[in-house]
Amino acid sequence: MQMLFEAWLLDNNYKPTTAVDYPDRLRRLCAREKISYEYLAEHLSEIIPQYDKIGRKSSYAKTSHYSVWNALCRFKEFLAELDVESAN
């Protein structure tokens, strides 16, 4: 799923550095939380608010200028687009 997310970012005109960085940030987040990428995808709507500016895990997101939160939001967009494509 990480590689598909990276390809999606590139297809959506994100810089190559961002396309590599965001999936890696999510991989590290999964390792930190001891969850899988699949679990992250299934529980994203519960996880994203924890890392926004007033979330209970915002201090972790703040250390990287909210790049983790941005990666989570882009991952949500990616998953939504996958659902639309798989429905067609």
Solvent accessible surface area in square Angstrom, and as a share of the most:
residue,aa,sasa,rsa
1,M,83,0.37
2,Q,59,0.26
3,M,162,0.72
4,L,109,0.54
5,F,0,0.00
6,E,56,0.25
7,A,47,0.36
8,W,28,0.10
9,L,0,0.00
10,L,80,0.40
11,D,114,0.59
12,N,59,0.30
13,N,140,0.72
14,Y,70,0.26
15,K,145,0.61
16,P,93,0.58
17,T,102,0.59
18,T,31,0.18
19,A,1,0.00
20,V,87,0.50
21,D,44,0.23
22,Y,27,0.10
23,P,5,0.03
24,D,40,0.21
25,R,47,0.17
26,L,0,0.00
27,R,108,0.39
28,R,98,0.36
29,L,0,0.00
30,C,8,0.05
31,A,68,0.52
32,R,118,0.43
33,E,51,0.23
34,K,179,0.76
35,I,42,0.21
36,S,56,0.36
37,Y,22,0.08
38,E,92,0.41
39,Y,95,0.36
40,L,0,0.00
41,A,23,0.18
42,E,134,0.60
43,H,48,0.21
44,L,9,0.04
45,S,84,0.54
46,E,104,0.46
47,I,18,0.09
48,I,22,0.11
49,P,69,0.43
50,Q,39,0.17
51,Y,1,0.00
52,D,37,0.19
53,K,146,0.62
54,I,167,0.85
55,G,14,0.14
56,R,188,0.69
57,K,41,0.17
58,S,23,0.15
59,S,83,0.54
60,Y,55,0.21
61,A,0,0.00
62,K,130,0.55
63,T,112,0.65
64,S,23,0.15
65,H,164,0.73
66,Y,38,0.15
67,S,23,0.15
68,V,5,0.03
69,W,79,0.28
70,N,44,0.23
71,A,0,0.00
72,L,0,0.00
73,C,21,0.12
74,R,50,0.18
75,F,0,0.00
76,K,108,0.46
77,E,78,0.35
78,F,5,0.02
79,L,30,0.15
80,A,57,0.44
81,E,69,0.31
82,L,65,0.33
83,D,96,0.50
84,V,93,0.53
85,E,101,0.45
86,S,93,0.60
87,A,87,0.67
88,N,155,0.79
